[in-house]
Amino acid sequence: MQAVVFDRYGDIEVLQYREVEQPTIKPDELLVQVRASSVNPVDWKIRQGHLQLLSGFNFPRIVGSDISGVVVQVGQDVTRFQPGDEVYTFLNPLNGGACAQYCAVPESTAAIKPQNVTHAEAAAIPIAGLTALQALRDLGEIQAGKKVLINGASGGVGIFAVQIAKAMKAEVTGVCSAKNLNFVQSLGADIVLDYAEVDFTQQIQKYDIILDAVGKKNFADCENVLQTEGVYISTLPSFENLAPMFLSLFMSGKKAKLIVANANPSDLGSLRELIESGEVEPIVDRTYSLEEVAAAHAYSETGRAVGKIAISIEKVSSQ
């Protein structure tokens, strides 16, 4: 099968489009013909070697995490799926494997894809959508009427966070660049702030939840604009947030938390319901082919993408 792999950590030049061996599945896995993937910042950070203490040195490695595709084979212990099912989920980013014509997927992490979106749109959902959902619902304990601020509201996680928060009837403030203010407002944000003109950490307004979807503000920056029992949630681990996150485990009051998305069929099902109902829409900025993954990584690294970057993988005639 064709895949995009790298044999060492480095810049986009290490990415190679080449023939590799098709995966074999375990009894509890699905063999999925991948129809689309997407690019998340974690994908190129791993490729660059920033997480090599966790990702190790097992090469070659196929890049990518998000997948949407069609089940072509099921392991003997699989009970929820059959060949022909359209599924979506994400693979462990530390291992990768998504930017390929086929991948092995644990049954325990997969779900039926939303029926009203394309594979490219579905592949834009898993990591970003689950990060937003689990951050707001599980860590932030979002409720109707709560004041929520999304920093990085036009990015991959941000677009889902704004829409999910509105679906949960919260009052949403989105922070983004000037050129994306109208776009974020179109997603449902009640208030939009241009980060170059307004520093939300210096405002009088206080928030119940601050989701920093771009890792640009730490807990100390945001503490003064959190409500007494407010929650700051970051998508990126940082040294500055380690102490407050640790203290949050034991102390009441304002809390700092880190979101690490978990792929599970229940939450993917919740996202599917939101998408099929029209309350949440995946936004794809650009779509690249499998051969163009290096260019997709380069675009993601600019930080200018509005929504997600999709990778479309042509249907293959045989395994």
Contacts in CASP RR format, 6 or more apart in sequence:
PFRMAT RR
TARGET T0000
AUTHOR 0000-0000-0000
METHOD contacts of the structure
MODEL  1
MQAVVFDRYGDIEVLQYREVEQPTIKPDELLVQVRASSVNPVDWKIRQGH
LQLLSGFNFPRIVGSDISGVVVQVGQDVTRFQPGDEVYTFLNPLNGGACA
QYCAVPESTAAIKPQNVTHAEAAAIPIAGLTALQALRDLGEIQAGKKVLI
NGASGGVGIFAVQIAKAMKAEVTGVCSAKNLNFVQSLGADIVLDYAEVDF
TQQIQKYDIILDAVGKKNFADCENVLQTEGVYISTLPSFENLAPMFLSLF
MSGKKAKLIVANANPSDLGSLRELIESGEVEPIVDRTYSLEEVAAAHAYS
ETGRAVGKIAISIEKVSSQ
1 19 0 8 1.000
1 20 0 8 1.000
1 21 0 8 1.000
1 22 0 8 1.000
1 100 0 8 1.000
1 101 0 8 1.000
1 102 0 8 1.000
1 316 0 8 1.000
2 17 0 8 1.000
2 18 0 8 1.000
2 19 0 8 1.000
2 20 0 8 1.000
2 100 0 8 1.000
2 101 0 8 1.000
2 290 0 8 1.000
3 17 0 8 1.000
3 18 0 8 1.000
3 19 0 8 1.000
3 20 0 8 1.000
3 62 0 8 1.000
3 97 0 8 1.000
3 99 0 8 1.000
3 100 0 8 1.000
3 101 0 8 1.000
3 290 0 8 1.000
4 15 0 8 1.000
4 16 0 8 1.000
4 17 0 8 1.000
4 62 0 8 1.000
4 63 0 8 1.000
4 99 0 8 1.000
4 100 0 8 1.000
4 290 0 8 1.000
4 293 0 8 1.000
4 294 0 8 1.000
5 15 0 8 1.000
5 16 0 8 1.000
5 18 0 8 1.000
5 20 0 8 1.000
5 60 0 8 1.000
5 61 0 8 1.000
5 62 0 8 1.000
5 63 0 8 1.000
6 14 0 8 1.000
6 15 0 8 1.000
6 16 0 8 1.000
6 47 0 8 1.000
6 59 0 8 1.000
6 60 0 8 1.000
6 61 0 8 1.000
6 63 0 8 1.000
7 14 0 8 1.000
7 16 0 8 1.000
7 59 0 8 1.000
7 60 0 8 1.000
8 14 0 8 1.000
8 59 0 8 1.000
9 47 0 8 1.000
9 48 0 8 1.000
9 49 0 8 1.000
9 52 0 8 1.000
10 47 0 8 1.000
10 48 0 8 1.000
10 49 0 8 1.000
11 48 0 8 1.000
12 44 0 8 1.000
12 47 0 8 1.000
12 294 0 8 1.000
12 295 0 8 1.000
12 297 0 8 1.000
12 298 0 8 1.000
13 294 0 8 1.000
14 47 0 8 1.000
15 47 0 8 1.000
15 63 0 8 1.000
15 293 0 8 1.000
15 294 0 8 1.000
15 297 0 8 1.000
17 290 0 8 1.000
17 291 0 8 1.000
17 293 0 8 1.000
20 60 0 8 1.000
20 62 0 8 1.000
20 100 0 8 1.000
22 101 0 8 1.000
22 102 0 8 1.000
22 319 0 8 1.000
23 31 0 8 1.000
23 102 0 8 1.000
23 103 0 8 1.000
23 104 0 8 1.000
24 104 0 8 1.000
25 31 0 8 1.000
25 73 0 8 1.000
25 74 0 8 1.000
25 75 0 8 1.000
25 104 0 8 1.000
26 75 0 8 1.000
26 104 0 8 1.000
27 75 0 8 1.000
27 76 0 8 1.000
27 77 0 8 1.000
27 78 0 8 1.000
28 75 0 8 1.000
28 77 0 8 1.000
28 78 0 8 1.000
28 106 0 8 1.000
28 107 0 8 1.000
28 108 0 8 1.000
29 75 0 8 1.000
29 78 0 8 1.000
29 104 0 8 1.000
29 105 0 8 1.000
29 106 0 8 1.000
29 107 0 8 1.000
30 71 0 8 1.000
30 73 0 8 1.000
30 74 0 8 1.000
30 75 0 8 1.000
30 78 0 8 1.000
30 81 0 8 1.000
30 87 0 8 1.000
30 104 0 8 1.000
30 105 0 8 1.000
30 106 0 8 1.000
30 107 0 8 1.000
30 110 0 8 1.000
31 71 0 8 1.000
31 72 0 8 1.000
31 73 0 8 1.000
31 74 0 8 1.000
31 102 0 8 1.000
31 103 0 8 1.000
31 104 0 8 1.000
31 105 0 8 1.000
31 319 0 8 1.000
32 67 0 8 1.000
32 69 0 8 1.000
32 70 0 8 1.000
32 71 0 8 1.000
32 72 0 8 1.000
32 87 0 8 1.000
32 102 0 8 1.000
32 103 0 8 1.000
32 104 0 8 1.000
32 105 0 8 1.000
32 110 0 8 1.000
33 69 0 8 1.000
33 70 0 8 1.000
33 71 0 8 1.000
33 72 0 8 1.000
33 101 0 8 1.000
33 102 0 8 1.000
33 315 0 8 1.000
33 316 0 8 1.000
33 319 0 8 1.000
34 67 0 8 1.000
34 68 0 8 1.000
34 69 0 8 1.000
34 98 0 8 1.000
34 99 0 8 1.000
34 100 0 8 1.000
34 101 0 8 1.000
34 102 0 8 1.000
34 103 0 8 1.000
34 313 0 8 1.000
35 68 0 8 1.000
35 69 0 8 1.000
35 70 0 8 1.000
35 119 0 8 1.000
35 120 0 8 1.000
35 123 0 8 1.000
35 312 0 8 1.000
35 313 0 8 1.000
35 315 0 8 1.000
36 67 0 8 1.000
36 68 0 8 1.000
36 69 0 8 1.000
36 118 0 8 1.000
36 119 0 8 1.000
36 120 0 8 1.000
36 122 0 8 1.000
36 123 0 8 1.000
36 310 0 8 1.000
36 311 0 8 1.000
36 312 0 8 1.000
36 313 0 8 1.000
37 64 0 8 1.000
37 65 0 8 1.000
37 66 0 8 1.000
37 67 0 8 1.000
37 68 0 8 1.000
37 98 0 8 1.000
37 99 0 8 1.000
37 123 0 8 1.000
37 310 0 8 1.000
37 311 0 8 1.000
37 313 0 8 1.000
38 66 0 8 1.000
38 120 0 8 1.000
38 123 0 8 1.000
38 124 0 8 1.000
38 127 0 8 1.000
38 308 0 8 1.000
38 309 0 8 1.000
38 310 0 8 1.000
38 311 0 8 1.000
39 64 0 8 1.000
39 293 0 8 1.000
39 296 0 8 1.000
39 297 0 8 1.000
39 299 0 8 1.000
39 300 0 8 1.000
39 308 0 8 1.000
39 309 0 8 1.000
39 311 0 8 1.000
40 64 0 8 1.000
40 65 0 8 1.000
40 66 0 8 1.000
40 93 0 8 1.000
40 127 0 8 1.000
40 128 0 8 1.000
40 156 0 8 1.000
40 300 0 8 1.000
41 300 0 8 1.000
42 51 0 8 1.000
42 65 0 8 1.000
42 93 0 8 1.000
42 127 0 8 1.000
43 63 0 8 1.000
43 64 0 8 1.000
43 65 0 8 1.000
43 93 0 8 1.000
43 96 0 8 1.000
43 297 0 8 1.000
43 300 0 8 1.000
44 297 0 8 1.000
44 300 0 8 1.000
44 301 0 8 1.000
45 51 0 8 1.000
46 55 0 8 1.000
46 63 0 8 1.000
46 93 0 8 1.000
46 94 0 8 1.000
46 96 0 8 1.000
47 63 0 8 1.000
47 297 0 8 1.000
49 55 0 8 1.000
51 94 0 8 1.000
54 94 0 8 1.000
55 61 0 8 1.000
55 94 0 8 1.000
55 95 0 8 1.000
56 94 0 8 1.000
61 95 0 8 1.000
61 96 0 8 1.000
61 97 0 8 1.000
62 96 0 8 1.000
62 97 0 8 1.000
62 98 0 8 1.000
62 99 0 8 1.000
62 100 0 8 1.000
62 103 0 8 1.000
63 96 0 8 1.000
63 97 0 8 1.000
63 98 0 8 1.000
63 99 0 8 1.000
63 293 0 8 1.000
63 297 0 8 1.000
64 91 0 8 1.000
64 93 0 8 1.000
64 96 0 8 1.000
64 97 0 8 1.000
64 98 0 8 1.000
64 99 0 8 1.000
65 90 0 8 1.000
65 91 0 8 1.000
65 92 0 8 1.000
65 93 0 8 1.000
65 96 0 8 1.000
65 97 0 8 1.000
65 98 0 8 1.000
65 126 0 8 1.000
65 127 0 8 1.000
66 88 0 8 1.000
66 90 0 8 1.000
66 98 0 8 1.000
66 123 0 8 1.000
66 124 0 8 1.000
66 125 0 8 1.000
66 126 0 8 1.000
66 127 0 8 1.000
67 88 0 8 1.000
67 89 0 8 1.000
67 90 0 8 1.000
67 91 0 8 1.000
67 98 0 8 1.000
67 103 0 8 1.000
67 105 0 8 1.000
67 123 0 8 1.000
67 126 0 8 1.000
68 86 0 8 1.000
68 87 0 8 1.000
68 88 0 8 1.000
68 113 0 8 1.000
68 119 0 8 1.000
68 120 0 8 1.000
68 122 0 8 1.000
68 123 0 8 1.000
69 86 0 8 1.000
69 87 0 8 1.000
69 88 0 8 1.000
69 113 0 8 1.000
69 119 0 8 1.000
69 122 0 8 1.000
70 84 0 8 1.000
70 85 0 8 1.000
70 86 0 8 1.000
70 87 0 8 1.000
71 81 0 8 1.000
71 82 0 8 1.000
71 83 0 8 1.000
71 84 0 8 1.000
71 85 0 8 1.000
71 86 0 8 1.000
71 87 0 8 1.000
72 83 0 8 1.000
72 84 0 8 1.000
72 102 0 8 1.000
72 319 0 8 1.000
73 83 0 8 1.000
73 319 0 8 1.000
74 81 0 8 1.000
74 82 0 8 1.000
74 83 0 8 1.000
74 107 0 8 1.000
77 107 0 8 1.000
78 107 0 8 1.000
79 107 0 8 1.000
80 107 0 8 1.000
80 110 0 8 1.000
80 265 0 8 1.000
81 87 0 8 1.000
81 107 0 8 1.000
81 110 0 8 1.000
85 112 0 8 1.000
86 112 0 8 1.000
86 113 0 8 1.000
86 115 0 8 1.000
86 119 0 8 1.000
86 122 0 8 1.000
87 105 0 8 1.000
87 110 0 8 1.000
87 111 0 8 1.000
87 112 0 8 1.000
87 113 0 8 1.000
88 110 0 8 1.000
88 111 0 8 1.000
88 112 0 8 1.000
88 113 0 8 1.000
88 114 0 8 1.000
88 122 0 8 1.000
88 123 0 8 1.000
88 125 0 8 1.000
88 126 0 8 1.000
88 268 0 8 1.000
89 105 0 8 1.000
89 109 0 8 1.000
89 110 0 8 1.000
89 111 0 8 1.000
89 126 0 8 1.000
89 263 0 8 1.000
89 268 0 8 1.000
90 98 0 8 1.000
90 109 0 8 1.000
90 126 0 8 1.000
90 127 0 8 1.000
90 130 0 8 1.000
90 261 0 8 1.000
90 263 0 8 1.000
91 97 0 8 1.000
91 98 0 8 1.000
91 103 0 8 1.000
91 105 0 8 1.000
91 263 0 8 1.000
93 127 0 8 1.000
97 103 0 8 1.000
99 290 0 8 1.000
99 293 0 8 1.000
99 311 0 8 1.000
99 313 0 8 1.000
100 290 0 8 1.000
100 313 0 8 1.000
101 290 0 8 1.000
101 313 0 8 1.000
101 316 0 8 1.000
102 319 0 8 1.000
108 264 0 8 1.000
108 265 0 8 1.000
109 263 0 8 1.000
109 264 0 8 1.000
109 265 0 8 1.000
110 265 0 8 1.000
110 268 0 8 1.000
111 265 0 8 1.000
111 268 0 8 1.000
111 269 0 8 1.000
111 272 0 8 1.000
112 269 0 8 1.000
112 272 0 8 1.000
113 119 0 8 1.000
113 122 0 8 1.000
113 272 0 8 1.000
114 122 0 8 1.000
114 125 0 8 1.000
114 271 0 8 1.000
114 272 0 8 1.000
114 275 0 8 1.000
114 276 0 8 1.000
115 276 0 8 1.000
116 275 0 8 1.000
116 276 0 8 1.000
116 278 0 8 1.000
117 125 0 8 1.000
117 275 0 8 1.000
117 282 0 8 1.000
119 312 0 8 1.000
120 284 0 8 1.000
120 287 0 8 1.000
120 310 0 8 1.000
120 311 0 8 1.000
120 312 0 8 1.000
121 282 0 8 1.000
121 284 0 8 1.000
121 310 0 8 1.000
122 282 0 8 1.000
123 310 0 8 1.000
123 311 0 8 1.000
124 156 0 8 1.000
124 282 0 8 1.000
124 283 0 8 1.000
124 284 0 8 1.000
124 307 0 8 1.000
124 308 0 8 1.000
124 310 0 8 1.000
125 160 0 8 1.000
125 271 0 8 1.000
125 275 0 8 1.000
125 282 0 8 1.000
126 261 0 8 1.000
126 263 0 8 1.000
126 268 0 8 1.000
127 261 0 8 1.000
128 156 0 8 1.000
128 157 0 8 1.000
128 158 0 8 1.000
128 159 0 8 1.000
128 160 0 8 1.000
128 308 0 8 1.000
129 157 0 8 1.000
129 160 0 8 1.000
129 164 0 8 1.000
129 261 0 8 1.000
129 271 0 8 1.000
130 261 0 8 1.000
130 262 0 8 1.000
130 263 0 8 1.000
130 267 0 8 1.000
130 268 0 8 1.000
130 271 0 8 1.000
131 157 0 8 1.000
131 160 0 8 1.000
131 213 0 8 1.000
131 235 0 8 1.000
131 259 0 8 1.000
131 261 0 8 1.000
132 157 0 8 1.000
132 158 0 8 1.000
132 160 0 8 1.000
132 161 0 8 1.000
132 164 0 8 1.000
132 211 0 8 1.000
132 213 0 8 1.000
133 160 0 8 1.000
133 164 0 8 1.000
133 267 0 8 1.000
133 270 0 8 1.000
133 271 0 8 1.000
134 259 0 8 1.000
134 261 0 8 1.000
134 262 0 8 1.000
134 267 0 8 1.000
135 161 0 8 1.000
135 211 0 8 1.000
135 233 0 8 1.000
135 235 0 8 1.000
135 257 0 8 1.000
135 259 0 8 1.000
136 142 0 8 1.000
136 148 0 8 1.000
136 161 0 8 1.000
136 164 0 8 1.000
136 165 0 8 1.000
136 168 0 8 1.000
136 170 0 8 1.000
136 209 0 8 1.000
136 211 0 8 1.000
136 233 0 8 1.000
137 164 0 8 1.000
137 168 0 8 1.000
139 231 0 8 1.000
139 233 0 8 1.000
139 257 0 8 1.000
139 259 0 8 1.000
140 208 0 8 1.000
140 209 0 8 1.000
140 231 0 8 1.000
140 233 0 8 1.000
140 257 0 8 1.000
141 231 0 8 1.000
142 148 0 8 1.000
142 165 0 8 1.000
142 168 0 8 1.000
142 170 0 8 1.000
142 208 0 8 1.000
142 209 0 8 1.000
143 168 0 8 1.000
143 170 0 8 1.000
144 168 0 8 1.000
144 169 0 8 1.000
144 170 0 8 1.000
145 169 0 8 1.000
145 170 0 8 1.000
145 171 0 8 1.000
146 170 0 8 1.000
146 171 0 8 1.000
146 208 0 8 1.000
146 209 0 8 1.000
147 170 0 8 1.000
147 171 0 8 1.000
147 173 0 8 1.000
147 205 0 8 1.000
147 206 0 8 1.000
147 207 0 8 1.000
147 208 0 8 1.000
147 209 0 8 1.000
147 227 0 8 1.000
148 161 0 8 1.000
148 165 0 8 1.000
148 170 0 8 1.000
148 171 0 8 1.000
148 172 0 8 1.000
148 173 0 8 1.000
148 207 0 8 1.000
148 208 0 8 1.000
148 209 0 8 1.000
148 210 0 8 1.000
148 211 0 8 1.000
149 172 0 8 1.000
149 173 0 8 1.000
149 174 0 8 1.000
149 175 0 8 1.000
149 200 0 8 1.000
149 207 0 8 1.000
149 209 0 8 1.000
149 210 0 8 1.000
149 211 0 8 1.000
149 225 0 8 1.000
150 158 0 8 1.000
150 161 0 8 1.000
150 162 0 8 1.000
150 165 0 8 1.000
150 172 0 8 1.000
150 173 0 8 1.000
150 174 0 8 1.000
150 175 0 8 1.000
150 189 0 8 1.000
150 211 0 8 1.000
150 213 0 8 1.000
151 174 0 8 1.000
151 175 0 8 1.000
151 195 0 8 1.000
151 200 0 8 1.000
151 210 0 8 1.000
151 211 0 8 1.000
151 212 0 8 1.000
151 213 0 8 1.000
151 214 0 8 1.000
151 215 0 8 1.000
151 216 0 8 1.000
151 217 0 8 1.000
152 158 0 8 1.000
152 174 0 8 1.000
152 175 0 8 1.000
152 176 0 8 1.000
152 195 0 8 1.000
152 212 0 8 1.000
152 213 0 8 1.000
152 214 0 8 1.000
152 216 0 8 1.000
153 159 0 8 1.000
153 161 0 8 1.000
153 162 0 8 1.000
153 174 0 8 1.000
153 175 0 8 1.000
153 176 0 8 1.000
153 180 0 8 1.000
153 184 0 8 1.000
153 187 0 8 1.000
153 189 0 8 1.000
153 192 0 8 1.000
153 213 0 8 1.000
154 176 0 8 1.000
154 177 0 8 1.000
154 180 0 8 1.000
154 183 0 8 1.000
154 184 0 8 1.000
154 306 0 8 1.000
154 307 0 8 1.000
155 176 0 8 1.000
155 213 0 8 1.000
155 214 0 8 1.000
155 305 0 8 1.000
155 306 0 8 1.000
155 307 0 8 1.000
155 308 0 8 1.000
156 213 0 8 1.000
156 283 0 8 1.000
156 305 0 8 1.000
156 307 0 8 1.000
156 308 0 8 1.000
157 211 0 8 1.000
157 213 0 8 1.000
157 235 0 8 1.000
158 211 0 8 1.000
158 213 0 8 1.000
158 307 0 8 1.000
159 187 0 8 1.000
159 282 0 8 1.000
159 283 0 8 1.000
159 306 0 8 1.000
159 307 0 8 1.000
159 308 0 8 1.000
160 280 0 8 1.000
160 282 0 8 1.000
161 211 0 8 1.000
161 213 0 8 1.000
162 172 0 8 1.000
162 174 0 8 1.000
162 184 0 8 1.000
162 187 0 8 1.000
162 188 0 8 1.000
162 189 0 8 1.000
163 187 0 8 1.000
163 188 0 8 1.000
163 274 0 8 1.000
163 279 0 8 1.000
163 280 0 8 1.000
163 281 0 8 1.000
164 274 0 8 1.000
164 280 0 8 1.000
165 172 0 8 1.000
166 172 0 8 1.000
166 187 0 8 1.000
166 188 0 8 1.000
166 189 0 8 1.000
166 279 0 8 1.000
167 274 0 8 1.000
167 279 0 8 1.000
167 280 0 8 1.000
170 209 0 8 1.000
171 190 0 8 1.000
172 188 0 8 1.000
172 189 0 8 1.000
172 190 0 8 1.000
172 191 0 8 1.000
173 189 0 8 1.000
173 190 0 8 1.000
173 191 0 8 1.000
173 192 0 8 1.000
173 193 0 8 1.000
173 200 0 8 1.000
173 205 0 8 1.000
173 207 0 8 1.000
174 184 0 8 1.000
174 189 0 8 1.000
174 191 0 8 1.000
174 192 0 8 1.000
174 193 0 8 1.000
175 192 0 8 1.000
175 193 0 8 1.000
175 195 0 8 1.000
175 198 0 8 1.000
175 200 0 8 1.000
176 183 0 8 1.000
176 184 0 8 1.000
176 192 0 8 1.000
176 193 0 8 1.000
176 194 0 8 1.000
176 195 0 8 1.000
177 194 0 8 1.000
177 195 0 8 1.000
177 196 0 8 1.000
178 194 0 8 1.000
178 196 0 8 1.000
178 197 0 8 1.000
180 306 0 8 1.000
181 192 0 8 1.000
181 194 0 8 1.000
183 306 0 8 1.000
184 192 0 8 1.000
185 192 0 8 1.000
193 200 0 8 1.000
200 225 0 8 1.000
201 217 0 8 1.000
201 221 0 8 1.000
201 222 0 8 1.000
201 224 0 8 1.000
201 225 0 8 1.000
203 225 0 8 1.000
205 225 0 8 1.000
206 225 0 8 1.000
206 226 0 8 1.000
206 227 0 8 1.000
207 225 0 8 1.000
207 226 0 8 1.000
207 227 0 8 1.000
207 230 0 8 1.000
208 226 0 8 1.000
208 227 0 8 1.000
208 229 0 8 1.000
208 230 0 8 1.000
208 231 0 8 1.000
209 230 0 8 1.000
209 231 0 8 1.000
209 233 0 8 1.000
210 217 0 8 1.000
210 222 0 8 1.000
210 225 0 8 1.000
210 226 0 8 1.000
210 230 0 8 1.000
210 231 0 8 1.000
210 232 0 8 1.000
210 233 0 8 1.000
211 233 0 8 1.000
211 235 0 8 1.000
212 222 0 8 1.000
212 232 0 8 1.000
212 233 0 8 1.000
212 234 0 8 1.000
212 235 0 8 1.000
212 236 0 8 1.000
213 235 0 8 1.000
214 235 0 8 1.000
214 236 0 8 1.000
215 234 0 8 1.000
215 235 0 8 1.000
215 236 0 8 1.000
215 238 0 8 1.000
218 234 0 8 1.000
218 238 0 8 1.000
218 240 0 8 1.000
218 241 0 8 1.000
219 232 0 8 1.000
219 234 0 8 1.000
219 240 0 8 1.000
219 241 0 8 1.000
219 244 0 8 1.000
219 245 0 8 1.000
219 256 0 8 1.000
220 240 0 8 1.000
220 244 0 8 1.000
222 232 0 8 1.000
223 232 0 8 1.000
223 254 0 8 1.000
226 232 0 8 1.000
226 254 0 8 1.000
227 254 0 8 1.000
228 253 0 8 1.000
228 254 0 8 1.000
229 252 0 8 1.000
229 253 0 8 1.000
229 254 0 8 1.000
229 255 0 8 1.000
230 253 0 8 1.000
230 254 0 8 1.000
230 255 0 8 1.000
231 254 0 8 1.000
231 255 0 8 1.000
231 256 0 8 1.000
231 257 0 8 1.000
232 244 0 8 1.000
232 254 0 8 1.000
232 255 0 8 1.000
232 256 0 8 1.000
232 257 0 8 1.000
233 256 0 8 1.000
233 257 0 8 1.000
233 258 0 8 1.000
233 259 0 8 1.000
234 241 0 8 1.000
234 256 0 8 1.000
234 257 0 8 1.000
234 258 0 8 1.000
234 259 0 8 1.000
235 258 0 8 1.000
235 259 0 8 1.000
237 258 0 8 1.000
241 256 0 8 1.000
241 258 0 8 1.000
244 255 0 8 1.000
244 256 0 8 1.000
245 256 0 8 1.000
245 257 0 8 1.000
245 258 0 8 1.000
247 256 0 8 1.000
248 255 0 8 1.000
248 256 0 8 1.000
248 257 0 8 1.000
271 280 0 8 1.000
274 280 0 8 1.000
275 281 0 8 1.000
275 282 0 8 1.000
282 308 0 8 1.000
283 306 0 8 1.000
283 307 0 8 1.000
283 308 0 8 1.000
284 307 0 8 1.000
284 308 0 8 1.000
284 309 0 8 1.000
284 310 0 8 1.000
285 305 0 8 1.000
285 306 0 8 1.000
285 307 0 8 1.000
285 308 0 8 1.000
285 309 0 8 1.000
286 296 0 8 1.000
286 299 0 8 1.000
286 305 0 8 1.000
286 309 0 8 1.000
286 310 0 8 1.000
287 309 0 8 1.000
287 310 0 8 1.000
287 311 0 8 1.000
287 312 0 8 1.000
288 295 0 8 1.000
288 296 0 8 1.000
288 309 0 8 1.000
288 310 0 8 1.000
288 311 0 8 1.000
288 312 0 8 1.000
289 311 0 8 1.000
289 312 0 8 1.000
289 313 0 8 1.000
289 314 0 8 1.000
290 311 0 8 1.000
290 312 0 8 1.000
290 313 0 8 1.000
290 314 0 8 1.000
292 311 0 8 1.000
293 311 0 8 1.000
296 309 0 8 1.000
296 311 0 8 1.000
299 305 0 8 1.000
299 309 0 8 1.000
300 309 0 8 1.000
END
